[in-house]
Structures are given as structure tokens and as C-alpha cells.
Amino acid sequence: MRQLIAQIKDTLPFNGIDADFCSDTCSGCSLKLVDFIAVEIDEWEYKLDQGESPNFKDINKLAKMAKKIQAVLIKNNLI
């Protein structure tokens, strides 16, 4: 799970979020999607620090979510 979180953080533009984040084309609110995945990552980092172990379903869910958000960001020409 920690490797997946590191890959997501390397791939998605968490640090580049500001008023100019939205592009001319929009097929989903990129800002809200990035905020959403950031909250999910924060929650999992907290759970991992508390000793909770994710199962395959948890890892798969986060991976699918990140892929879908990445696809929207690509479609919106943000990555």
C-alpha cells in the first residue's frame, strides 16, 4: 500500500493545485478529484501508521480510483 501511495503521489499533480488548475475543457472537476484522492491517501497513511494492514480489496480500490482520476486529468490536459 505504501508503494501504491508513493506512485500516486509521484503521478498526480498534488502540488500544482491553484486557481489556474482548471483548463478550458472539463469532463469532471479535476480540483475536487485531486482533493478527494488526497484525503483517501491521508486516511490510508494514518491507518498504516496505526498498524492496520490493507487487504487486496483495499489496495485494488485505491489503485482503480487513482487510475480513473488520472484518466480525467489527462482528458482535461492537466497531466
C-alpha positions as CSV (number, residue, x, y, z in Angstrom):
1,M,0.0,0.0,0.0
2,R,2.8,2.4,0.8
3,Q,4.3,1.7,-2.7
4,L,1.0,2.4,-4.3
5,I,0.6,5.7,-2.3
6,A,4.1,6.7,-3.4
7,Q,3.3,6.0,-7.1
8,I,0.1,8.0,-6.8
9,K,1.9,11.0,-5.3
10,D,4.5,10.9,-8.0
11,T,2.0,10.7,-10.8
12,L,-0.8,13.1,-9.8
13,P,-0.2,16.9,-9.5
14,F,-0.9,17.4,-5.8
15,N,1.5,20.4,-5.5
16,G,0.2,22.3,-8.6
17,I,-3.3,22.9,-7.3
18,D,-4.4,26.6,-7.6
19,A,-6.9,28.8,-9.4
20,D,-5.2,28.0,-12.7
21,F,-5.7,24.3,-12.2
22,C,-8.8,24.1,-14.3
23,S,-8.4,24.0,-18.0
24,D,-10.6,25.1,-20.9
25,T,-12.0,21.6,-21.3
26,C,-13.6,19.9,-18.4
27,S,-15.0,16.4,-18.1
28,G,-15.1,16.3,-14.3
29,C,-13.9,18.7,-11.6
30,S,-10.2,18.0,-11.5
31,L,-9.7,20.0,-8.4
32,K,-12.3,18.1,-6.4
33,L,-10.9,14.8,-7.7
34,V,-7.4,15.6,-6.6
35,D,-8.7,16.7,-3.3
36,F,-10.7,13.5,-2.9
37,I,-7.7,11.2,-3.6
38,A,-5.5,13.3,-1.3
39,V,-8.0,12.7,1.5
40,E,-8.1,8.9,0.7
41,I,-4.2,8.8,0.8
42,D,-4.1,10.7,4.1
43,E,-6.6,8.3,5.6
44,W,-4.6,5.3,4.5
45,E,-1.3,6.7,5.7
46,Y,-2.9,7.3,9.1
47,K,-4.3,3.7,9.1
48,L,-0.9,2.3,8.1
49,D,0.9,4.3,10.8
50,Q,-1.6,2.8,13.4
51,G,-0.7,-0.7,12.3
52,E,-3.7,-1.5,10.1
53,S,-3.0,-3.8,7.2
54,P,-4.9,-3.4,4.0
55,N,-6.3,-6.4,2.2
56,F,-6.2,-6.9,-1.6
57,K,-9.6,-5.3,-2.0
58,D,-8.4,-2.1,-0.3
59,I,-5.3,-1.8,-2.5
60,N,-7.3,-2.6,-5.6
61,K,-9.9,0.0,-4.7
62,L,-7.3,2.8,-4.2
63,A,-5.5,1.8,-7.4
64,K,-8.7,1.9,-9.5
65,M,-9.6,5.2,-8.0
66,A,-6.2,6.7,-8.8
67,K,-6.3,5.4,-12.4
68,K,-9.8,6.9,-13.0
69,I,-8.7,10.2,-11.6
70,Q,-5.5,10.1,-13.7
71,A,-7.6,9.5,-16.8
72,V,-9.8,12.5,-16.1
73,L,-6.7,14.7,-15.5
74,I,-5.2,13.5,-18.8
75,K,-8.5,14.2,-20.6
76,N,-8.5,17.7,-19.1
77,N,-4.9,18.2,-20.4
78,L,-3.6,18.7,-16.8
79,I,-1.0,15.9,-17.0
